[in-house]
Amino acid sequence: MSYQINNEEIGSYISGLIEWKFDSAREFCKQYIQASGAELTEPNIQNMANRLSQIKKGSKAIQTYDLPIFSALLDVSSEQILSAGKCGEPKNNRMTNYTIAQSHSRAEWTAYIEDANKPILNPDEYGNTVLDYAIRFRNYDLIKFLISKNYIWFDSQNDEDYVLTFGAGTNMLRPNFKECENGIFIRQPDMDDLQYYLATKDQLRMYIISLAAEHNDLAMLKKIRARELPELYCKAHYLSCTCPDFDVHYNESMVSHIAKSSEKVLNYFTDPFEVRDRIQYKDGSNRKHTFLYPFISQLLDMLIENEAPFLQTALEKSIKHNEDTRKKLELLIKESIHNGCYSGDDWKTEVAFHENGNIIHFRDPFAVAGIITNIARATKESTNSQINRLIKKLNDLYNGMKHITEEEIV
């Protein structure tokens, strides 16, 4: 199989391997220097760190003298490095989670999945599953194969499942039955089952979002609900006044991949979306709340820093959401005063703003009405005066709602 040298792809591939195998890029640099026989001094570490940074960005090519050391430290072949994981045989020919995750052969994947002993279901001696390694080696082909064939899924399409994950699961299950007293056998899930792992770790979906954004795969992003968090469905309700912990889910690398993606992907991540509530109206329809991408503010900052062509559109869409939120919030407050729910400034006790996620919510218990949503802001400035005017407008709306209880609403 032939391939073309692409420094950016190689850099991204190496970056993923280092992130997975080493505690830090600096630790990798230290081991590189020791393996090369050079003296482990601070200037040597800094020089290597600077060169590695350029390699990871793709602005500098990896050198031939690097390959043996990179190969040994990252446990991949030189051909795998130069092809960014697309070609080359794994160092160990025995089929394991590690080797299958580096393979691009459907026949090998299928054989491993259909192995009677079901090794694919277990983490290996290092605690890593096939999915862990596939993400580490950026083997998007394997991940797409597993999802497209419904071997794994990240959305059960049942709101009742949306708590830790979106009901992620697998149909690759090992028979493990226990006989009950009445003679009926029931399957007992193992704690190391892939099913248990998928159902309790939304971080896997976050990693796949990065890969899908990198491949501009809008269909995949929609399929795995890439711009949502499971907690929006079980915690984001204005009547209970509970909010998801946005900060704990933030992944800078993931948002960075999104910021560098195509216009169609950025359109998806900057569009508002609706989240269904579990509360139903008399007609049987579910109550809904409108949100922006939970990390829209961080995304806007990255687009500003990148001077992205899509930045103006992203800011305009965020401004509109903030404007719409302000109008609805004011209307609900006025209606609550008019219907006698609150008098004077009593309504202010029902307005809450949370820095974690930039969430704002208000409720009118009498009318059983309210609003909960996140609003956008930007902390960076642009060299473009027109963009800065949009940033100011966005932030003025944000600050106005954040401090709305200091205003008089008539």
C-alpha positions, 0 to 999 in steps of 0.5 A: 500500500502506497502513501504520501508523506504529509507532515501535518498528519504525521505530527497529529499521529505522533502527538496522539501517541505521545499523549497516550503513552507519556505523562507529558511531551517533556517526559518524551523529550527526556527519554528521547535525549537519553536514548540518543546518548546526548546529555540530559541538560535543560537546554537540550530538553528545551531544544528537543521540546521546541523541535517536537512542537514543530513536528507535532504542528507539521511545520517541521518534518521528522528526520530519518535519525529520529525514526528509530528512537521515535519507533522504539519509544512509541512502540510503532514501526517507522512505516506507521510513523511516516504513513501516519498510521495508515500503513505498516505492520504492528511490531507484534503479529499476534492478534491483540487489542493493541495490534488490531487497533493498528490494522486497517484490514476489515478481514482482521477486524472481523476475525477478531470480533468473531473469535469465540473467546471474545478477546475484544471485550476485555481490556489488556494487561495495560487496562486498554480496550480496542477502542482505547488503542484505536483512538490512540492510533487515530484509526478512524476507519476501525471506529467507523467500521464498529459504529456503522456495523452497529457493533458499538453505539453511542446513542441508544435514542432513548432519553431515559438512558441519557445520564452518564452517556447517551446510552452507549453500548455494544452487541458484542457480549460474552455469554455469562449466565447464572442459574436462578432458583426457579431454573431460569438463567440470566446473564451477568455482566462482567465489570470488565465487559466492553458494555460496562466500559461504554455505558459508564465513560462518555470520554470515549465519545469525546475522543471520537468527536475530535477524530470525526471533526478532523475528518469533517465527518458531519454524519458521524458527529450528528450520530453521536450527538457531538454538540450535546452532553448527556447531563443536559437531559437529566439535570438542565431543568429550570424547575429543579434548578440543577445544572450540569458540570460543564467544566468537568467535561471540557476537553481543550484538544477536542474543541481545538479540533472543532475550531480547525474543522470545515465550515459545515462542521462549524455550522453544526457546532454553532447552531442552537439545538433543542433538548427534550425535557422529561416533563410532558404537556397535556398534548403528550409532547415533551417540554424543550429547552434551547442550548448552544454547544456547551463549550461555545465560548471556548470555541469562539476564543479559538476561532478568534486566535486562529483568525478563522474565516468562519469567525464572523458567522459564528459570532453573529449566530451567538449574538442572535442566541444571546438576543433571543435569550434576553428577550425571552427572559425579560418577557417571562419576568414581566409575565410573572409579575403581571400574573401575581407570582412576584411583586416588586423585586421578588422575581430576582430570587428566581434568576440564577446565573452559573459561571460553570457553563454560563448557564442562566435560568428563571422560573415562574412557579404559578405559570409552570414556565421558565427558561434555562439555557447557556449564553456565549461570550468571548475573552479574546480580541481580534486585529479586525475592528469589525470583529471586535465590534461583534465581540463587544456586542456579544459580551454586552448581551452576556454581561447584561443577562449575568447582572440582570438582577441589578436592573429594573424590569417593568 
